[in-house]
Amino acid sequence: MDVNIFRAELETRLKIEKEYLIQELSSINNNLEKLDLLGKFNEKYKELIRRIAAEERIDLNALNTIENSSEHLTNEQIILGKTMSVYDNLADELYVEITTTK
């Protein structure tokens, strides 16, 4: 499993999902409903990890023996650790859009 390729593919798809959510903002008037889009984005992040893993035939529950020699981490834990910064950056961008869109 090449985590860098996985990360790049996830980032591309998450950017697309973020843009869809930004488009959805224009139809939402309630501020709490707008903030709910952050939760929706989080769910998309987890869903995309599962989808890409399935496409690449990666068992998320399997122990990863390449990335970590002394620790016993699953592929999912490795992927989450290596991709969280991508999610954080895009979630921050989405938050700015949510809070500045009237």
RASUL-V180102 format. One record per residue. N is the residue number from 0. RES is the residue in three letters. SS is DSSP state (H for helix, E for strand, C for the rest). D_LAST is the distance of its C-alpha to the last C-alpha in whole Angstrom. Layout:
N;RES;SS;D_LAST / N;RES;SS;D_LAST
//
This chain:
0;MET;C;43 / 1;ASP;C;41 / 2;VAL;H;38 / 3;ASN;H;37 / 4;ILE;H;37 / 5;PHE;H;35 / 6;ARG;H;33 / 7;ALA;H;32 / 8;GLU;H;32 / 9;LEU;H;29 / 10;GLU;H;27 / 11;THR;H;27 / 12;ARG;H;26 / 13;LEU;H;24 / 14;LYS;H;22 / 15;ILE;H;22 / 16;GLU;H;21 / 17;LYS;H;18 / 18;GLU;H;17 / 19;TYR;H;17 / 20;LEU;H;15 / 21;ILE;H;12 / 22;GLN;H;13 / 23;GLU;H;13 / 24;LEU;H;9 / 25;SER;C;8 / 26;SER;C;11 / 27;ILE;C;10 / 28;ASN;C;8 / 29;ASN;C;10 / 30;ASN;H;9 / 31;LEU;H;13 / 32;GLU;H;13 / 33;LYS;H;10 / 34;LEU;H;13 / 35;ASP;H;16 / 36;LEU;H;15 / 37;LEU;H;17 / 38;GLY;H;20 / 39;LYS;H;20 / 40;PHE;H;20 / 41;ASN;H;23 / 42;GLU;H;24 / 43;LYS;H;24 / 44;TYR;H;26 / 45;LYS;H;29 / 46;GLU;H;29 / 47;LEU;H;29 / 48;ILE;H;32 / 49;ARG;H;34 / 50;ARG;H;34 / 51;ILE;H;35 / 52;ALA;H;37 / 53;ALA;H;39 / 54;GLU;H;39 / 55;GLU;C;40 / 56;ARG;C;43 / 57;ILE;C;42 / 58;ASP;C;43 / 59;LEU;C;40 / 60;ASN;C;43 / 61;ALA;C;45 / 62;LEU;E;46 / 63;ASN;C;46 / 64;THR;C;49 / 65;ILE;C;48 / 66;GLU;C;45 / 67;ASN;C;46 / 68;SER;C;50 / 69;SER;C;51 / 70;GLU;C;47 / 71;HIS;C;47 / 72;LEU;C;44 / 73;THR;E;42 / 74;ASN;H;41 / 75;GLU;H;38 / 76;GLN;H;38 / 77;ILE;H;38 / 78;ILE;H;36 / 79;LEU;H;33 / 80;GLY;H;34 / 81;LYS;H;34 / 82;THR;H;31 / 83;MET;H;29 / 84;SER;H;28 / 85;VAL;H;26 / 86;TYR;H;24 / 87;ASP;H;23 / 88;ASN;H;22 / 89;LEU;H;20 / 90;ALA;H;19 / 91;ASP;H;18 / 92;GLU;H;16 / 93;LEU;H;14 / 94;TYR;H;13 / 95;VAL;H;12 / 96;GLU;H;10 / 97;ILE;H;8 / 98;THR;H;8 / 99;THR;H;6 / 100;THR;C;4 / 101;LYS;C;0
//
